[in-house]
Amino acid sequence: MIGRHRFEEGEIGKVFDLKIVARLFTFIRPYLKYLIGATLFLIIAAGVDILYPYITKIAIDDYIIKSGRKIVGVEELEGLFPIGKNTYFADQRTMKKIDISKLRRWEKEGNLSKERYYYTTLDKLNNRGKAIISAHPELFERHDSLIIIPYSSFKKLKKPEIAVLREKDIFGVVRIVVIFFIVLFIGGLANYTQIYLSQFAGQLFMHSLRMKIFKKLQRLDLKFFDRNPVGRLVTRATNDVEAVNEAFTQVFARLLKDFLLFIGIVVIMLTMNLRLALISFAVIPPLVFMTVYFRIKAREIYRKVRIKLARLNATLQENLSGIRVIKIFNKEKDNLKKFDVINEEYLKINLRQVLLMSFFRPSIEIISSLGIGLVLYYGGGAVLGAQVSLGVLVAFLSYVEMFFRPIRQLTESYTLLQSAMASSERIFLLLDQEAKIESQEGGIELKDVRGEIEFRNVWFRYEKDWVLKDVSFKVAPGEKVAIVGPTGAGKTSIINLISRLYENEKGSILIDGIDIRQIKLSSLRSQLGIVPQDVFLFSGDIKSNIRLGLRLEDKRVKEIASYINADRFIDRFPNKYDENVAERGVTFSSGERQLLSFARALAFEPRILILDEATASIDTETERLIQDGLQKLLLGRTAIIIAHRLSTIKEADRIYVIHQGEIKETGTHEELIKAGGIYYALYQLQSLSNG
């Protein structure tokens, strides 16, 4: 099993790292106009959200509960309407201006009426309204232009009569409803536009970032891929990019909107009623404590969740990749036990996360409910004392609920933001990887290549131990040279160095007398045709796997396939060259895949051909076709053939025997057999095994 440490996730960075955000901004800058537009509409949407409770307040205070009270035997105050000797009428707005202690004293001493009165003026009544007042003189009181009636007396009027009396109030409510729906439409449109613009910018951002990551992965040398599992690198370009986009298009937008709402709500609450606002803010200290506590605990648990998830994914990927081996060796039960242990660890840490969330969210609900309770207690008393209107109390309850909304959303926002920062950090670690094998500035373009290859005192290692030690040999143009040796001797490393998939540490490799480090990579590799032992076929169809992006007509593709005998099996498929190729070509035999790799190499018309044990796994039936195809493929080209099956290289111009990273023997097949050295021993072993 692959060591667990390779899949461990490191410590989580800051929840909000300004340096990372600044760097991400460079990727977002091209789409800044969309984000600015989204921000403007977000401000409109936040403003609209703040308006809803205020509109409700106006509807209640100015039209629905339009009331006043009588005050008897007190000094005349500004705003009081005289309705008799030492008797005054005060509407709701006037009552708010009177000190609450004075109102309570008046109520206690009987100076302030307990009865609430609906009021209007003659100039606001039409003829039908005036007629109703005249018809019920026992219910209405007239004081010059002021008309008042106790709310308790409304039940003595018929509904049509009440509708006539309150015609302007009803019209006012309808107008408020129309305004409410207009504001609602504006808010919906602003929210829609904000979401669309931010998501549009997010998609463009993800597209460009994924392209940047893919481009970087294409440039990195194979040593980097040796150290990093494919699954982890795929995650960089998919899950991590998605996490960053989610933070920018959702979390930051949500936080900005919540911040604007918070500021707006605080200002309105302080303006509407300072006392109630301060009472509402009394629950802020426990909220701050709970938030800090959650942040500390969530940070620790979230890091452990990621570690356990990484182990789970690694184990799952490994088991799925090796499912054939697992079934062959009947290891299902053992692997199930191992997976169960890792799955159990992941379950336990997730349950800890659930426990934390289960504690945090209800705690916030309790604190927010406490805030609402305080507002109801003190606000309700103030309403009864006529110091606060019912509309103000209703609006305050809505604002208090909105005030706690960002705190409730903190759990989700915190997790997303933390994930985005961690993903951003990993993405930039990848983008900052140095591409160690690149074309030099002003690199040479190979033209009229003769095909001469020379290794001069080449040393190479993957890690600590030297794989190639002072290797020197020369291949003349058009020569067919074979390299043989036991497994791990360094044969494949020679191929990797010629194509500059890896860089030799000492010595030099030359093509036509030019050091390959001075040649442009694209030019160098365009002259090399490499046929690997393990042929990789891409999903698509057969002809696209032969073309590999080259602009070849179908006729030319068929000619190439026919030339190296690949048409023999292609024509058996129902769709022939349009036959679907599954992932990695698993539906093709080894021989068929290698015939296709021969066709692919021929399509690129390379001057130098390198065969990495290309016939090692060919079935007997296909071997004759392969050998014939090989002869045609090798015709007129310089070739280096890596082979275990020594019978396939008897006709090579020269054979190099490599052992423990050094060239030990050189010669033709006959010369090496006569020498009786390593080659002779290998040949004898193969002859015995074949016999």
WOPE-V531484 format. One record per backbone hydrogen bond with DSSP energy under -1.0 kcal/mol. NH is the residue of the N-H (numbers start at 1). CO is the residue of the C=O. Records with the same first field share a line. If there is no record, write none. Layout:
NH->CO ; CO
This chain:
6->3
7->4
21->17
22->18
23->19
24->20
25->21
27->24
28->24
29->25
31->28
32->29
35->31
36->32
37->33
38->34
39->35
40->36
41->37
42->38
43->39
44->40
45->41
46->42
47->43
48->44
49->45
50->46
51->47
52->48
55->51
56->52
57->53
58->54
59->55
60->56
61->57
62->58
63->59
64->59
65->60
68->117
69->90
71->88
72->111
73->86
80->77
81->89
83->87
84->87
87->84
88->71
89->81
90->69
92->67
95->91
96->92
97->94
98->95
103->99
104->100
105->101
106->102
107->103
108->104
109->105
111->106
112->106
113->70
117->68
118->149
120->147
122->145
124->121
125->122
130->126
131->127
132->128
133->129
134->130
135->131
139->136
140->136
141->148
143->146
146->143
147->120
148->141
149->118
151->116
153->150
154->151
156->153
157->154
162->158
163->159
164->160
165->161
166->162
167->164
170->166
171->167
172->168
173->169
174->170
175->171
176->172
177->173
178->174
179->175
180->176
181->177
182->178
183->179
184->180
185->181
186->182
187->183
188->184
189->185
190->186
191->187
192->188
193->189
194->190
195->191
196->192
197->193
198->194
199->195
200->196
201->197
202->198
203->199
204->200
205->201
206->202
207->203
208->204
209->205
210->206
211->207
212->208
213->209
214->210
215->211
216->212
217->213
218->214
219->215
220->216
222->501
226->222
227->223
233->229
234->230
235->231
236->232
237->233
240->235
242->238
243->239
244->240
245->241
246->242
247->243
248->244
249->245
250->246
251->246
252->247
254->250
255->251
256->252
257->253
258->254
259->255
260->256
261->257
262->258
263->259
264->260
265->261
266->262
267->263
268->264
269->265
270->266
271->267
272->268
273->269
277->273
278->274
279->275
280->276
281->277
282->279
283->280
284->281
287->283
288->284
289->285
290->286
291->287
292->288
293->289
294->290
295->291
296->292
297->293
298->294
299->295
300->296
301->297
302->298
303->299
304->300
305->301
306->302
307->303
308->304
309->305
310->306
311->307
312->308
313->309
314->310
315->311
316->312
317->313
318->314
319->315
320->316
321->317
322->318
323->320
326->322
327->323
328->324
329->325
331->326
335->331
336->332
337->333
338->334
339->335
340->336
341->337
342->338
343->339
344->340
345->341
346->342
347->343
348->344
349->345
350->346
351->347
352->348
353->349
354->350
355->351
356->352
357->353
358->354
359->355
360->356
361->357
363->359
364->360
365->361
366->362
367->363
368->364
369->365
370->366
371->367
372->368
373->369
374->370
375->371
376->372
377->373
378->374
379->375
380->376
381->377
382->378
383->379
384->380
385->381
386->383
387->382
388->382
393->389
394->390
395->391
396->392
397->393
398->394
399->395
400->396
401->397
402->398
403->399
404->400
408->404
409->405
413->409
414->410
415->411
416->412
417->413
418->414
419->415
420->416
421->417
422->418
423->419
424->420
425->421
426->422
427->423
428->424
429->425
430->426
431->427
432->428
433->430
436->434
443->440
444->518
453->475
454->510
455->473
456->508
458->471
459->506
460->468
467->460
468->460
469->661
471->458
473->455
475->453
479->476
481->639
482->654
483->641
484->656
489->486
494->490
496->492
497->493
498->494
499->495
501->496
502->496
505->459
506->459
508->456
510->454
511->514
512->452
514->511
516->509
518->515
520->444
524->520
525->521
526->522
527->524
529->608
531->610
535->533
540->581
543->577
545->541
546->542
547->543
548->544
550->547
552->550
557->553
558->554
559->555
560->556
561->557
562->558
563->559
564->560
565->562
566->561
567->561
570->566
571->567
573->570
578->575
579->576
581->540
585->582
586->583
588->585
593->589
594->590
595->591
596->592
597->593
598->594
599->595
600->596
601->597
602->598
603->599
604->600
605->602
608->527
609->638
610->529
611->640
612->531
613->611 ; 642
616->613
623->619
626->622
627->623
628->624
629->625
630->626
631->627
632->628
633->629
634->630
637->634
638->607
639->479
640->609
641->481
642->611
643->483
646->644
648->645
649->646
652->649
653->480
654->480
655->667
656->482
657->665
658->484
659->662
661->489
662->659
664->657
665->657
667->655
672->668
673->669
674->670
675->671
681->677
682->678
683->679
684->680
685->681
686->682
687->683
688->684
689->685
690->686
691->687
